[in-house]
Amino acid sequence: MKKLKLAVLDDIGDILTREELKKVFGGDESASGSFNNIPKVKACIGKLSGDFCTYIDETDRTFRGKCATFYPAYPLHCTDLLT
């Protein structure tokens, strides 16, 4: 695996250490601190990993999948990656 070269720019604020960078996750969900208002998460409240789920996104499209989590600290959410 190729190592990532990081360029340090002036006046950008605090820089994360390499250990902190390893724990950074990307995503497109709200950073409000609460996952319970996210439709993917709401669809799996009260369900177990592997249970079927359905949710409607912000564009009114319906998605079907299974409840799963890919990171231990994250709640179950409805994903089509396992169908």
Secondary structure, 3 states (H helix, E strand, C coil): CCCCCCCCCCCCCCCCCHHHHCCCCCCCCCCCCCCCCCHHHHCCCCCCCCCEEEEECCCCCEEEEEEECCCCCCCCEEECCCC
